[in-house]
Amino acid sequence: MPDDAAARLVAKVRTFVAQELDEEERRLFAALLAPGVARASGESEVAGFAMVDWPGEAFPEALGRALREAGIRVTGLDP
């Protein structure tokens, strides 16, 4: 993936979070992103999430339920 595409995505995510989400939605969005951010940075307050087996209890149940009900799945991320 080109660096410029990644930089554009990060900028769009920042704008989206700052302008479109309320405080509760920002916390839930952070729960979605925490494992990837921790893995990318290695120096994060969420560094514990970088482990392969992220503990399910760390993920908000309401968010998990909403994702399951919406049928949202992430595929195709394996190298």
C-alpha positions as CSV (number, residue, x, y, z in Angstrom):
1,M,0.0,0.0,0.0
2,P,1.5,3.4,-0.9
3,D,2.4,5.7,1.9
4,D,0.4,8.6,0.4
5,A,-2.8,6.5,0.6
6,A,-2.1,5.6,4.2
7,A,-1.5,9.3,5.1
8,R,-4.7,10.3,3.4
9,L,-6.7,7.7,5.3
10,V,-5.2,8.8,8.6
11,A,-6.1,12.4,7.9
12,K,-9.7,11.5,7.0
13,V,-10.0,9.4,10.1
14,R,-8.8,12.2,12.3
15,T,-11.3,14.6,10.6
16,F,-14.2,12.1,10.9
17,V,-13.5,11.5,14.6
18,A,-13.1,15.2,15.4
19,Q,-16.1,16.4,13.5
20,E,-18.6,13.6,13.3
21,L,-18.5,11.5,16.5
22,D,-19.7,12.4,20.0
23,E,-17.6,11.4,23.0
24,E,-19.3,8.0,23.5
25,E,-18.9,7.2,19.8
26,R,-15.2,8.2,19.9
27,R,-14.6,5.7,22.8
28,L,-16.3,2.9,20.8
29,F,-14.4,3.9,17.6
30,A,-11.1,3.8,19.6
31,A,-12.0,0.2,20.7
32,L,-12.2,-0.8,17.1
33,L,-8.8,0.8,16.2
34,A,-6.8,0.1,19.4
35,P,-5.3,-3.3,18.3
36,G,-4.1,-1.9,15.0
37,V,-2.8,1.3,16.5
38,A,-0.9,-0.5,19.2
39,R,0.6,-2.9,16.7
40,A,1.7,0.0,14.4
41,S,3.2,2.2,17.1
42,G,4.7,-0.2,19.6
43,E,4.8,2.8,22.0
44,S,1.2,3.2,23.0
45,E,-0.7,3.2,26.2
46,V,-2.7,0.4,24.6
47,A,0.5,-1.6,23.8
48,G,-1.1,-4.6,25.6
49,F,-3.6,-4.9,22.8
50,A,-0.8,-5.7,20.3
51,M,-0.8,-9.3,21.4
52,V,-2.4,-11.7,18.9
53,D,-5.1,-12.9,21.3
54,W,-6.8,-9.7,22.3
55,P,-9.0,-10.4,25.3
56,G,-12.7,-10.3,24.4
57,E,-13.6,-8.7,27.6
58,A,-11.6,-5.6,26.6
59,F,-14.0,-5.0,23.7
60,P,-17.3,-3.3,24.5
61,E,-20.1,-5.9,24.3
62,A,-22.6,-3.4,22.8
63,L,-20.2,-2.6,20.0
64,G,-19.6,-6.3,19.3
65,R,-23.3,-6.9,19.2
66,A,-23.9,-4.0,16.8
67,L,-21.1,-5.3,14.5
68,R,-22.5,-8.8,14.5
69,E,-26.0,-7.6,13.8
70,A,-24.8,-5.5,10.9
71,G,-22.9,-8.5,9.5
72,I,-19.6,-6.6,9.4
73,R,-16.6,-8.8,8.9
74,V,-12.9,-8.0,8.1
75,T,-11.3,-10.2,5.6
76,G,-8.3,-10.2,3.3
77,L,-5.8,-8.7,5.7
78,D,-3.4,-11.6,5.7
79,P,-0.1,-10.9,3.8
